[in-house]
C-alpha cells in the first residue's frame, strides 16, 4: 500500500495514469477526464477527506478503462453481463486480481452502467458523473441543469438519471437487468 493506504494502481489512476492493460482511445480519455473533473468538484464541495478524493478520482479514470477493448477479451471476466456493459465488470475483475480490495470502489466500477441496490455514495456519484459529463451529446441543456443541482440535490438527480436510463433502454427495446430494477426500486423507496 502507498499514499493514504491506497493500492498503487488507485494512486496512479487518481493522477490519470491508467494500468498497462487499459484500452482507451483518445476520445474516451477525454470522457474519463471530464468524469474525473465532475467527481473532483463534487468531492471537494462535499468536503471529503483526501483519501476519498483520491478514490473518487481513481474511479473516474478507471470506470471505462476497458471500454475500447475487444469484446472477446472481456468475456472471461464478465460473461454474465450483456456485451454493452461488460467493460465495468472486466475492469473490476482485473483490479481485484491486481490486489485492489476496496469493495466500494470495485462495485462502483462494476455497476456504473447499470446501478445496483446498495450502491455506496461513490457508486451513486460515478453513475451520475458518467451520465452527466458535459461531453455527452444527448440532452445537453437538461444535463447542464442537472449538473447545476449537484451535489446538493444528488438524490433527486439520481432518481431522474436512473429513470432516464431506464426509459432509454425501454425505447431501444433492451431488457432491464435485475440490478437496474432493484436500484430503481431502492431509489423510489427513499423518497
C-alpha positions as CSV (number, residue, x, y, z in Angstrom):
1,X,0.0,0.0,0.0
2,X,1.1,3.5,-0.6
3,X,-0.3,7.0,-0.1
4,X,-3.0,7.1,2.5
5,X,-3.1,3.3,2.5
6,X,-4.3,3.1,-1.1
7,X,-3.2,0.5,-3.7
8,X,-0.6,1.8,-6.1
9,X,-2.9,1.3,-9.1
10,X,-5.5,3.5,-7.3
11,X,-3.0,6.2,-6.6
12,X,-1.7,6.1,-10.2
13,X,-5.3,6.2,-11.6
14,X,-6.1,9.2,-9.4
15,X,-3.4,11.0,-11.2
16,X,-4.7,10.0,-14.6
17,X,-2.3,7.2,-15.2
18,X,-4.1,4.1,-16.4
19,X,-2.9,0.4,-16.0
20,X,-0.9,-1.1,-18.8
21,X,-3.9,-3.3,-19.7
22,X,-6.3,-0.4,-20.3
23,X,-7.7,0.0,-23.8
24,X,-8.7,3.7,-24.1
25,X,-8.9,5.8,-27.3
26,X,-8.2,9.5,-27.1
27,X,-11.9,10.3,-27.2
28,X,-12.5,8.0,-24.3
29,X,-9.7,9.6,-22.4
30,X,-11.4,13.0,-22.8
31,X,-14.6,11.4,-21.3
32,X,-12.6,10.0,-18.4
33,X,-11.0,13.4,-17.7
34,X,-14.5,15.1,-17.8
35,X,-15.9,12.5,-15.4
36,X,-12.9,13.0,-13.1
37,X,-13.4,16.8,-13.2
38,X,-17.0,16.4,-12.2
39,X,-16.2,13.9,-9.4
40,X,-13.3,16.1,-8.2
41,X,-15.6,19.1,-7.9
42,X,-18.3,17.2,-6.1
43,X,-15.9,15.6,-3.7
44,X,-14.4,18.9,-2.8
45,X,-17.9,20.5,-2.4
46,X,-18.9,17.6,-0.1
47,X,-15.8,18.1,2.0
48,X,-14.4,14.6,1.5
49,X,-11.1,13.7,3.1
50,X,-8.1,13.5,0.8
51,X,-8.2,9.7,0.7
52,X,-11.7,9.7,-0.6
53,X,-11.0,12.4,-3.1
54,X,-8.2,10.2,-4.5
55,X,-10.6,7.2,-4.6
56,X,-13.2,9.3,-6.5
57,X,-10.6,10.5,-9.0
58,X,-9.3,6.9,-9.5
59,X,-12.8,5.5,-10.1
60,X,-13.4,8.2,-12.7
61,X,-10.3,7.3,-14.6
62,X,-10.8,3.6,-14.3
63,X,-14.5,3.1,-14.9
64,X,-14.2,2.9,-18.7
65,X,-10.5,1.6,-18.8
66,X,-11.6,-1.3,-21.0
67,X,-14.5,0.3,-22.9
68,X,-12.4,0.2,-26.1
69,X,-11.1,-3.3,-25.6
70,X,-12.1,-6.1,-28.0
71,X,-15.4,-7.6,-26.7
72,X,-13.9,-11.1,-26.7
73,X,-11.2,-10.0,-24.3
74,X,-13.8,-9.0,-21.7
75,X,-15.9,-12.2,-21.9
76,X,-13.9,-14.2,-19.4
77,X,-14.2,-11.6,-16.7
78,X,-17.8,-10.6,-17.4
79,X,-19.7,-13.3,-19.2
80,X,-22.8,-12.8,-17.0
81,X,-23.2,-9.3,-18.3
82,X,-24.6,-8.0,-21.6
83,X,-21.8,-7.1,-24.0
84,X,-22.6,-3.4,-23.9
85,X,-21.8,-3.2,-20.2
86,X,-19.0,-5.8,-19.8
87,X,-16.3,-3.2,-19.6
88,X,-17.1,-2.3,-16.0
89,X,-17.1,-5.8,-14.5
90,X,-14.0,-6.6,-16.5
91,X,-12.1,-3.6,-15.1
92,X,-13.2,-4.5,-11.6
93,X,-12.1,-8.1,-12.1
94,X,-8.7,-7.0,-13.3
95,X,-8.2,-4.6,-10.4
96,X,-9.2,-7.3,-8.0
97,X,-6.6,-9.7,-9.5
98,X,-4.0,-6.9,-9.1
99,X,-4.7,-6.8,-5.4
100,X,-7.2,-3.9,-5.1
101,X,-9.6,-4.9,-2.3
102,X,-11.6,-1.6,-2.0
103,X,-15.1,-3.2,-2.4
104,X,-17.0,0.0,-2.7
105,X,-14.7,1.2,-5.5
106,X,-14.8,-2.1,-7.3
107,X,-18.7,-2.2,-7.1
108,X,-18.8,1.4,-8.3
109,X,-16.8,0.4,-11.4
110,X,-18.6,-2.9,-11.9
111,X,-22.1,-1.4,-11.9
112,X,-21.5,2.1,-13.1
113,X,-23.6,1.5,-16.3
114,X,-26.4,-0.4,-14.5
115,X,-26.7,0.9,-11.0
116,X,-27.5,-1.6,-8.2
117,X,-29.3,-1.7,-4.9
118,X,-27.0,-1.0,-2.0
119,X,-24.7,1.3,-4.1
120,X,-22.4,3.3,-1.8
121,X,-22.1,7.0,-2.3
122,X,-19.1,6.5,-4.6
123,X,-21.1,4.3,-6.9
124,X,-24.1,6.7,-7.0
125,X,-21.9,9.7,-7.8
126,X,-19.9,7.8,-10.5
127,X,-23.3,6.7,-12.1
128,X,-24.3,10.4,-12.2
129,X,-21.0,11.8,-13.4
130,X,-20.7,9.2,-16.2
131,X,-24.2,10.1,-17.4
132,X,-24.0,13.9,-16.9
133,X,-20.5,14.7,-18.1
134,X,-20.6,17.7,-20.4
135,X,-19.1,16.0,-23.4
136,X,-22.2,13.8,-23.8
137,X,-24.2,14.7,-26.9
138,X,-27.7,13.9,-25.6
139,X,-29.9,16.4,-23.8
140,X,-27.2,19.0,-23.2
141,X,-29.4,21.7,-21.8
142,X,-31.2,19.3,-19.4
143,X,-28.0,17.7,-18.3
144,X,-26.4,21.1,-17.6
145,X,-29.4,21.9,-15.4
146,X,-29.0,18.6,-13.6
147,X,-25.2,19.2,-13.1
148,X,-26.1,22.6,-11.6
149,X,-28.1,20.9,-8.9
150,X,-25.2,18.7,-7.9
151,X,-24.1,17.7,-5.4
152,X,-26.6,19.3,-3.1
153,X,-29.7,17.7,-4.7
154,X,-28.0,14.4,-5.7
155,X,-30.8,12.1,-4.5
156,X,-33.4,13.8,-6.8
157,X,-30.9,14.0,-9.6
158,X,-30.1,10.3,-9.2
159,X,-33.8,9.3,-9.5
160,X,-34.1,11.4,-12.6
161,X,-31.0,10.0,-14.2
162,X,-32.0,6.4,-13.4
163,X,-35.5,6.9,-14.8
164,X,-33.9,8.4,-18.0
165,X,-31.6,5.4,-18.4
166,X,-34.5,3.0,-17.9
167,X,-36.6,4.9,-20.4
168,X,-33.8,4.8,-22.9
169,X,-33.4,1.0,-22.5
170,X,-37.1,0.5,-23.0
171,X,-37.2,2.8,-26.0
172,X,-34.4,0.7,-27.6
173,X,-36.2,-2.5,-26.8
174,X,-33.4,-3.7,-24.5
175,X,-34.1,-5.8,-21.4
176,X,-33.8,-4.3,-17.9
177,X,-31.3,-6.1,-15.7
178,X,-32.4,-7.0,-12.2
179,X,-29.6,-4.8,-10.8
180,X,-31.2,-1.8,-12.5
181,X,-34.7,-2.6,-11.4
182,X,-33.6,-3.2,-7.9
183,X,-31.7,0.1,-7.9
184,X,-34.7,2.0,-9.2
185,X,-37.0,0.4,-6.5
186,X,-34.5,1.3,-3.8
187,X,-34.3,4.9,-5.1
188,X,-38.1,5.2,-5.1
189,X,-38.3,3.8,-1.6
190,X,-36.0,6.6,-0.3
191,X,-38.5,9.3,-1.3
